[in-house]
Amino acid sequence: MTRINFKKRTLTLRTSS
């Protein structure tokens, strides 16, 4: 579950940038 959270966080960070 940590990997999915990490991928989701990375996507959110990229979108936020």
Beta strands, then each sheet from edge to edge (+ up, - down):
end
